């Protein structure tokens, strides 16, 4: 049973003891009070669980569930199964929401009741939040949501939308086979269903995405990129036959974005030349189109040879990968 106006906040956690307290405090500071925070601890080995338990003992709106380490997708799915709110918000355990985030989102959802999702701007930040070393905000688009997503024009993350629980929980699940691109795969399925989603690019950012090396890379840089490349392969092949032909071919732009980042870390000497070559091969194997394989091979060779970033190079190849 879902309770009107109540928001269920789903928060997977794995070894985020450094940040989880600040995340919980941002929810506690909300001006909107009718929420439940469901934290799924995914087998943490640090002090995360102790911090979560301490907060839970002081506020009954916070509940937690412990599971063995199975990944963020399994954790989010478990949280969804526990949700009792009419609305659903995903929040990672090192990110933050503003005090008026929940109240404003509920207000907007009630003003636009024909939607199943309402998407808001997000602000990335580095360092301590109080230092406000903000980057450029991520503004959700006004149109072409699906096409932009499959092209890897990423303008919202998992916490940018507020969802109608009854339209999401029975029909969609997070895919545990993806070690990267989980939110993109999840959102692609929702967009393919074709129900109405509203975006509000004119609103001020109400959630904050932490850019932190500990968040981005667990293990080696190469392992991080390799998981991304394998995620691209899964994503392209999963949706190749589910999209109109003119859109399906643009899935390869997601692979291009991955290879561009790999090239950056190759220039920074954070991966070896041999590792970059193996990532280029992974990129080629991710697309079923021969002409895209050739373009990605050329792109990889240019990235490998260039000692500096070449302005416009990515845009040139993006134009031809269509």
C-alpha positions as CSV (number, residue, x, y, z in Angstrom):
1,X,0.0,0.0,0.0
2,X,1.3,3.5,-1.0
3,X,0.5,6.4,1.2
4,X,-0.5,9.7,-0.5
5,X,2.2,12.4,-0.6
6,X,4.7,10.3,1.3
7,X,8.2,10.1,-0.3
8,X,10.3,6.9,-0.2
9,X,14.0,7.7,-0.5
10,X,16.0,4.6,-1.5
11,X,19.7,4.8,-0.6
12,X,22.2,2.0,-1.3
13,X,25.3,2.1,0.7
14,X,28.7,0.4,0.4
15,X,31.6,1.6,2.5
16,X,30.6,5.3,2.4
17,X,31.3,5.9,6.1
18,X,33.1,9.1,5.2
19,X,29.9,10.6,3.6
20,X,26.8,8.7,4.8
21,X,26.3,10.8,7.9
22,X,26.2,14.0,5.8
23,X,23.8,12.4,3.3
24,X,21.4,11.4,6.1
25,X,21.6,14.8,7.7
26,X,20.6,16.5,4.4
27,X,17.4,14.4,4.5
28,X,16.7,15.2,8.1
29,X,17.0,18.9,7.3
30,X,14.2,18.7,4.8
31,X,11.3,21.2,5.3
32,X,9.0,18.4,4.0
33,X,8.6,15.8,6.8
34,X,6.5,13.0,5.4
35,X,9.3,10.8,4.1
36,X,10.9,7.4,4.8
37,X,14.6,6.9,4.2
38,X,15.4,3.3,3.3
39,X,19.1,2.5,3.4
40,X,20.3,-0.8,2.0
41,X,23.7,-1.6,3.3
42,X,25.4,-3.8,0.7
43,X,27.9,-5.7,2.9
44,X,30.0,-2.7,4.1
45,X,33.2,-3.4,5.9
46,X,33.8,0.1,7.2
47,X,31.9,2.0,9.9
48,X,29.0,2.8,7.6
49,X,26.5,0.5,9.4
50,X,27.3,1.9,12.8
51,X,26.6,5.4,11.6
52,X,23.4,4.3,10.0
53,X,22.2,2.5,13.1
54,X,22.9,5.5,15.3
55,X,20.7,7.7,13.1
56,X,18.0,5.0,12.9
57,X,17.8,4.8,16.7
58,X,17.0,8.5,16.8
59,X,14.5,8.8,13.9
60,X,12.0,6.0,13.1
61,X,11.5,7.4,9.5
62,X,14.9,5.9,8.8
63,X,15.0,2.1,8.3
64,X,17.8,0.0,7.1
65,X,18.4,-3.5,5.7
66,X,21.6,-5.5,5.6
67,X,22.6,-7.7,2.8
68,X,25.8,-9.4,1.5
69,X,27.7,-7.5,-1.1
70,X,25.6,-7.8,-4.3
71,X,25.9,-4.4,-5.9
72,X,23.9,-1.2,-6.1
73,X,21.3,-2.6,-8.4
74,X,20.3,-5.4,-6.0
75,X,20.3,-2.9,-3.2
76,X,18.0,-0.4,-5.0
77,X,15.6,-3.2,-6.0
78,X,15.4,-4.3,-2.4
79,X,14.7,-0.7,-1.3
80,X,11.9,-0.4,-4.0
81,X,10.3,-3.6,-2.6
82,X,10.2,-1.9,0.9
83,X,8.9,1.4,-0.3
84,X,5.5,2.6,1.0
85,X,5.5,6.2,-0.3
86,X,3.4,7.4,-3.3
87,X,6.6,8.9,-4.6
88,X,10.1,7.5,-5.1
89,X,13.5,9.2,-5.0
90,X,16.9,7.5,-5.4
91,X,19.7,9.0,-3.4
92,X,23.3,7.6,-3.3
93,X,25.0,7.5,0.1
94,X,27.5,10.2,-0.7
95,X,25.1,12.7,-2.4
96,X,22.9,15.4,-0.9
97,X,19.5,17.1,-1.3
98,X,18.6,20.7,-0.4
99,X,16.3,21.4,2.5
100,X,13.4,22.3,0.1
101,X,14.0,19.5,-2.4
102,X,11.2,17.2,-1.3
103,X,8.7,19.9,-0.6
104,X,9.2,21.6,-4.0
105,X,9.2,18.3,-5.9
106,X,5.9,17.2,-4.3
107,X,4.4,20.6,-5.2
108,X,5.5,20.3,-8.8
109,X,4.3,16.7,-9.1
110,X,0.9,17.7,-7.8
111,X,0.7,20.5,-10.3
112,X,1.5,18.1,-13.1
113,X,-0.4,14.9,-12.1
114,X,-0.4,13.3,-15.6
115,X,3.3,12.4,-15.3
116,X,5.1,9.4,-13.9
117,X,8.3,11.3,-13.4
118,X,9.5,14.9,-12.7
119,X,13.1,15.7,-13.4
120,X,15.1,18.6,-11.8
121,X,18.5,20.2,-12.2
122,X,21.5,18.8,-10.3
123,X,24.7,20.4,-9.1
124,X,27.9,18.5,-9.0
125,X,30.5,19.6,-6.4
126,X,34.0,18.8,-5.3
127,X,35.5,18.8,-1.9
128,X,33.6,19.7,1.2
129,X,30.1,20.8,0.4
130,X,30.4,23.9,2.7
131,X,33.3,25.1,0.4
132,X,30.8,25.1,-2.5
133,X,33.3,24.3,-5.2
134,X,30.5,23.8,-7.6
135,X,30.8,22.8,-11.2
136,X,28.4,23.7,-14.0
137,X,24.9,22.4,-13.1
138,X,23.4,19.5,-15.1
139,X,20.2,20.8,-16.6
140,X,17.6,18.2,-17.8
141,X,16.5,18.7,-21.5
142,X,13.2,20.0,-22.6
143,X,12.7,17.3,-25.3
144,X,14.3,14.3,-27.1
145,X,14.8,12.6,-23.7
146,X,15.4,9.1,-25.1
147,X,17.5,10.2,-28.1
148,X,19.8,12.3,-25.8
149,X,20.1,9.4,-23.3
150,X,21.2,6.8,-25.9
151,X,23.7,9.3,-27.3
152,X,25.2,9.6,-23.8
153,X,24.1,13.2,-23.5
154,X,23.8,12.7,-19.8
155,X,21.8,15.5,-18.2
156,X,20.3,13.7,-15.2
157,X,21.4,11.0,-12.8
158,X,19.4,8.6,-10.6
159,X,18.5,11.3,-8.0
160,X,17.4,14.0,-10.5
161,X,13.9,12.5,-11.0
162,X,11.0,12.1,-8.6
163,X,9.0,9.0,-9.6
164,X,5.4,7.9,-9.1
165,X,6.0,4.7,-7.2
166,X,3.0,2.9,-8.6
167,X,4.3,3.5,-12.2
168,X,7.8,2.3,-11.5
169,X,8.0,-0.4,-8.8
170,X,5.8,-3.0,-10.5
171,X,7.3,-2.6,-14.0
172,X,11.0,-1.7,-13.7
173,X,14.1,-3.2,-12.0
174,X,17.7,-2.2,-11.8
175,X,19.9,-4.6,-13.8
176,X,22.6,-6.2,-11.6
177,X,24.5,-7.3,-14.7
178,X,25.6,-3.7,-15.3
179,X,28.6,-2.6,-13.3
180,X,28.4,0.8,-15.1
181,X,25.6,2.6,-16.9
182,X,23.0,1.2,-14.5
183,X,21.0,4.4,-14.3
184,X,21.2,4.9,-18.0
185,X,19.8,1.4,-18.6
186,X,17.1,1.9,-16.0
187,X,16.0,5.2,-17.5
188,X,16.1,3.9,-21.0
189,X,13.5,1.2,-20.2
190,X,11.3,3.8,-18.5
191,X,11.5,6.2,-21.5
192,X,10.8,3.4,-23.9
193,X,7.4,2.8,-22.2
194,X,6.4,6.2,-23.5
195,X,4.6,7.6,-20.5
196,X,4.8,11.2,-19.7
197,X,7.8,12.7,-17.9
198,X,8.2,16.4,-17.1
199,X,11.5,18.2,-16.8
200,X,12.1,21.5,-15.2
201,X,15.3,23.0,-16.5
202,X,14.3,26.5,-15.2
203,X,14.4,25.4,-11.6
204,X,17.4,25.9,-9.3
205,X,19.4,22.7,-8.5
206,X,17.9,20.9,-5.6
207,X,20.3,17.9,-5.3
208,X,24.1,17.7,-5.2
209,X,26.3,15.0,-6.8
210,X,29.6,14.5,-5.2
211,X,32.6,14.3,-7.6
212,X,35.1,12.3,-5.6
213,X,37.9,9.9,-6.6
214,X,36.7,7.4,-4.0
215,X,33.3,7.5,-5.6
216,X,34.5,7.1,-9.1
217,X,37.2,4.5,-8.8
218,X,37.2,1.5,-6.6
219,X,40.3,-0.6,-7.6
220,X,42.5,0.4,-10.4
221,X,41.7,3.1,-13.1
222,X,41.9,0.4,-15.7
223,X,39.4,-1.8,-13.9
224,X,37.0,1.1,-13.7
225,X,37.3,1.8,-17.4
226,X,37.0,-1.9,-18.3
227,X,33.7,-2.2,-16.4
228,X,32.5,0.9,-18.3
229,X,33.4,-0.7,-21.6
230,X,31.6,-3.9,-20.8
231,X,28.6,-1.9,-19.7
232,X,28.6,-0.2,-23.1
233,X,28.6,-3.6,-24.8
234,X,25.6,-4.8,-22.7
235,X,23.8,-1.5,-23.2
236,X,24.2,-1.4,-27.0
237,X,23.2,-5.0,-27.5
238,X,20.3,-4.9,-25.1
239,X,18.6,-2.0,-26.9
240,X,19.8,-2.5,-30.5
241,X,16.6,-4.2,-31.6
242,X,14.3,-2.3,-29.2
243,X,14.9,1.1,-30.8
244,X,13.9,2.5,-34.2
245,X,16.8,1.9,-36.6
246,X,17.7,5.6,-36.9
247,X,18.1,5.8,-33.2
248,X,19.7,2.4,-32.6
249,X,22.8,3.4,-34.7
250,X,23.3,6.3,-32.3
251,X,23.9,3.9,-29.4
252,X,27.5,3.8,-30.5
253,X,27.9,7.4,-29.3
254,X,27.8,6.0,-25.8
255,X,30.9,3.9,-26.7
256,X,32.5,7.0,-28.1
257,X,32.1,8.8,-24.8
258,X,33.7,5.9,-23.0
259,X,36.7,5.8,-25.3
260,X,37.1,9.6,-25.0
261,X,37.4,9.2,-21.2
262,X,39.9,6.3,-21.7
263,X,41.9,8.5,-23.9
264,X,42.1,11.2,-21.2
265,X,43.4,8.8,-18.7
266,X,45.9,7.5,-21.2
267,X,47.3,11.0,-21.8
268,X,47.4,11.4,-18.0
269,X,49.4,8.1,-17.9
270,X,47.0,6.6,-15.4
271,X,46.6,3.6,-17.7
272,X,49.3,2.1,-19.9
273,X,49.4,2.1,-23.7
274,X,48.6,-1.6,-23.7
275,X,45.6,-1.1,-21.4
276,X,44.3,1.6,-23.7
277,X,44.7,-0.6,-26.7
278,X,42.6,-3.3,-24.9
279,X,40.0,-0.7,-24.1
280,X,39.9,0.4,-27.8
281,X,39.4,-3.2,-28.8
282,X,36.6,-3.5,-26.2
283,X,35.0,-0.4,-27.7
284,X,35.1,-1.9,-31.2
285,X,33.5,-5.1,-30.0
286,X,30.7,-3.2,-28.3
287,X,29.1,-2.1,-31.6
288,X,27.6,-4.5,-34.2
289,X,28.1,-2.0,-37.0
290,X,31.3,-2.5,-39.1
291,X,31.5,1.2,-40.1
292,X,31.3,2.2,-36.4
293,X,34.0,-0.3,-35.5
294,X,36.3,1.3,-38.1
295,X,35.5,4.8,-36.8
296,X,36.2,3.8,-33.2
297,X,39.5,2.2,-34.2
298,X,40.6,5.4,-36.0
299,X,39.4,7.5,-33.0
300,X,41.4,5.2,-30.6
301,X,44.6,5.5,-32.7
302,X,44.3,9.3,-32.8
303,X,43.7,9.5,-29.0
304,X,46.7,7.2,-28.5
305,X,49.0,9.4,-30.6
306,X,47.9,12.8,-29.4
307,X,49.9,14.1,-26.5
308,X,47.2,16.7,-25.7
309,X,43.4,17.0,-26.0
310,X,42.4,17.9,-29.5
311,X,39.4,20.3,-29.5
312,X,36.6,19.2,-31.8
313,X,37.9,15.6,-32.3
314,X,35.1,14.0,-30.3
315,X,32.5,16.2,-32.1
316,X,33.9,15.2,-35.5
317,X,33.6,11.5,-34.7
318,X,30.2,11.9,-33.0
319,X,28.9,13.5,-36.2
320,X,29.9,10.4,-38.3
321,X,28.7,7.9,-35.8
322,X,25.0,8.0,-36.7
